[in-house]
Amino acid sequence: MAPILRPLTLADLPALYALDQRCFPPGIAYSQREIRDAVRLAPFGFHLACLEGATLAAFILTLRRADRGHVITLDVAPEFRRRGIGQALLLAAESHYREAGAGGMRLEAAVDNQAALAFYARLGYRVVRTLPRYYSARLDGLLLHKDFAPAAIAPGPAATS
């Protein structure tokens, strides 16, 4: 069965929270309130779930911040990793923000999350700066950006003389 992508709703909150707790350690995982507040901001962001059958395999929460889309979290259940689901969700978010006129995307990742950092690098994200003690007193974060290429402008009709 092919995965199904669909917008998130408040009814998804228990499954979102449970998956986030599986994907990230304490101090990085979000609280129920933080996830609920992000989903409630849906008109200002782009949120998508990936279902494998009736199972929530992955989700992405994003918001627009200034001229960029901001990935709040991208969660993929361990048993569904390396299937292209995370990439599909992130590319869908990028497409949404590109079409909305954003100049790029931004996100944060823990300095010790090598798998995530390699994933984002493959998709064109670059480290902008270190965020000291972003996750805890002992764990720094990294701010990553991806700039969108300017839209090509179609040439106008050739001038004739």
N, C-alpha and C positions, 0 to 999 in steps of 0.2 A: 504494500500500500504506500502510495506517495505521500510525503509530508504535506500538511495543509498549513498555509500561513493565513492568519486572520488578526484583526485588531483586538487588543486587550480590552477587557471590561472589568468593572469592580467585582463581578462574580468570580474572576480569576484570582483574586487576592490570596486565598489560602494556598493555592498551587504555586503561585509566584513566590510567596514567602518560603514555602517548603523547598522549592528548587534553589532559591538564592542561598539558603542555609546549607544545602549540599554542595554548592559550587564554591563558596568562599568561607574562609575561617572567621571565627569571631574577631571583631574589630574591622573587618572588611565587609562582611555580609551586612545587608540592610535590615533594619527593624521592620516590623509589620507596618508601623506608622509611616516610615519613610517610603516604602513601596506604595502604600495607599495614596499618600500625598502626590507621588510622581504620576500614578495612573490618573488621579483626579485632574491633573494638568494636561490631559490628553489634547485639548484644543490648541495648546501651545507647543506640542511635541509630536513625536511619532513613536508609537508603541505597537509592537507586533509580537504575536505568539506563533510558535511552530508546534503543531500537533502531529504526533505519530499515532494514528488511531485515536483513542481517547486520552492518551498520555501527553502531558505538556513536556515536550522534548527540549524546548529552548524559548527564550524571549529576549527582547531588547526594549529598553526604556530610554528615550531621548527627549531633549528639550532644545529649543532654539535659545542661544545665548549670544547676544549681539549679532555679529555677522556669521556665526558658525552654528552648526548642529552640535550638540553636546551629548555624548553617550553617557548616560547615567550608569547603566549596567548592561552587559551582554552575558547572559547565562545559558550554558548548554549542559544538559545532564551528562555526566561522565559516560554513560552507556551509549550516548548519541553523538559523541565527539568524533571528529575526523571523517565526517560524512558531508561536509560542506554546508551544514545548517547555519553555523555562526556566520560564515561568509555571506550566505544568502540574506540573512537578517541585516548584517551591516551594510551590504550593498544596497538593499532596499531603503535603508535609512539615508544613505548617501544620496541616492536618487531623489528621494523626497526633498531633502534640503537643497540639492543642486537645482531642482525645478522651482523651489521657493526662492531662489536667488541668493542662497548662502554662499560665502566664499570658501567654505571648507567644513571640516569636522574637527572636534577635539574630544579627548578623553583622558582619563587618568588610569594608570596601572601601577601595581606594586613593583618595586625594583627587583623583588625576588621571584616574580611570576614570569619565568623565562618562556613558558609555552605561549602565554598571551602576548608578550613582547615580540616574539618571533612571528606570531600570527599577524599582528598589526603591522610589523615591518614589511611582511610579504604583500600587504594590501596598500602600501605606500605611506604609512604613518611614520613620522619622525619624532624623535625626542626633542622637545623644546627646552625643557628645564627640569631639574630635580625639585620636588616639593618636600622639604624636610618635615619629618614626622607627620606626614599626611594621613597615614592610617593609624599610627599609634606612636607612642614615645620612642619606639625602637624601629619603626618601619617607614621608610621614605616612599614616596610615590614619584612617578614620572608623568609629566604632562606631555601628551603626544598630539600632534596636529597633522592633518592632511589637507592640503590646499587643493581646491578644484581648479582645473584649467579654465581660463575664461572661455565663455561660449564663442564659437566661431561666428563671425558676422558674414552673412552671405553677401557676395559682391552685388552691387546694384547694376542696373543696365549700363552697358558701355556707352560712353558719350560718343556721339558722332558729330563730325563737323562738315 
